[in-house]
Amino acid sequence: MTGVIETRVVPFLDLAPVTREVRSDVMARWARILDTGTFVGGPDVESFERAFARYCGSAEAVGVGNGTDALHLTLRALEIGPGDEVVVPANTFVATVEAILLAGARPRFADVDPDTLLLTPESVDRVATAECRAVVPVHLYGQVPDMDGILAVAASRGLLVVEDAAQAQGATWRGRRAGSLGIAGCFSFYPGKNLGAFGDAGAVTTSDVGVAARLRSLRDHGRGSGGHYSHDRLGTNSRLDALQAAVLEVKLGRLDVWNESRRVLVDRYREALPESVGRLVVEHPEASSSNHLAVLRVVDRDRCRDELASRGIATGIHYPTPCHVMVPYAAYADGPLPVVEANASRILSLPLHPHMDVSDVDRVCDVLTSLVGGSA
Ligand SMILES: *Cc1c(COP(=O)(O)O)cnc(C)c1O
């Protein structure tokens, strides 16, 4: 190897090429919005909501301020609150659990499958109580869990299924899109997600017209049909703005191409990494991942991460601390969760973004293989 190749930096994520692709289309849409002055709500928001609902195969999409509000307001729209419990995997971004508490309900933490690191029907069944009203399967890393099994357990236990699809724009379960599988699908469009805004944004997809109507009211100060100053319920301000909606609609047209590019790169990671280095999380055979993250399990994770960093390769950890041991949520923990706990110190998210060069994937794999000394 030459010194030039060895010192080449591999960023964990690079948003610039994605932004470059959509820049001129976005600028044209923004110019029209600046001319009309319709900054909150209006035709750009409605047009994106229709396009995103159609993309996901849901009757409606309701734009909100961010993914956390998508989850929190969905639980409130389903009238889940004080006295209720909600099943949630402990290995998720904190927002999933935060939303349950913001709605006034209590989390019931569940363990996950050792291959996919996702909720299983059995793990839901094991922790569900008589107080449970809902389960939130998290499509972590863009992967969809066994939704047929989870929907069946939910039906037998009387639980509503609210998907946390924040990382799963475009993922499918048996050909049906994430977000259209439960009563509602909650999305974040934080800039780093597969479909990302130029700031904070989110949406809820649902085919339940009642839920959609309550969400439209909740995101807008509890407004009712009686006019601008009629407030029927306790709401909040969590609206999607027109500038972000325009970005999202332009980007939605390219999402499948970007997701396909992620798939090719993750397939390359799978081919190029010997088993002795570690194993990438496994995709359920009936599901198609959005490949939001490429997550490897390695024994000596922190050393690997430091060594990669010293060679200019940036990695992430999603997430270093399971929610049930975090200070604000530990009171809701109910016994150990062995799979979640064992994996927290092994997971390592490798560089991945749609415009990443395949030679950079090879370089990451070469360095990892040399560190573990596994290829011989
Ligand atoms: C990003 C994310 C959220 C929260 O979305 P925000 O838009 O940041 O509020 C919730 N759940 C998961 C799994 C996420 O990755």
The ligand as an ORCA input file, in Angstrom:
! r2SCAN-3c Opt
* xyz 0 1
  C     -33.919      9.634     14.837
  C     -34.752      8.710     15.611
  C     -35.855      9.149     16.377
  C     -36.148     10.572     16.679
  O     -36.270     11.441     15.627
  P     -35.954     13.010     15.803
  O     -36.386     13.551     14.492
  O     -34.506     13.159     16.059
  O     -36.798     13.507     16.921
  C     -36.660      8.185     16.974
  N     -36.388      6.878     16.865
  C     -35.327      6.428     16.176
  C     -35.088      4.956     16.094
  C     -34.464      7.331     15.542
  O     -33.400      6.857     14.880
*
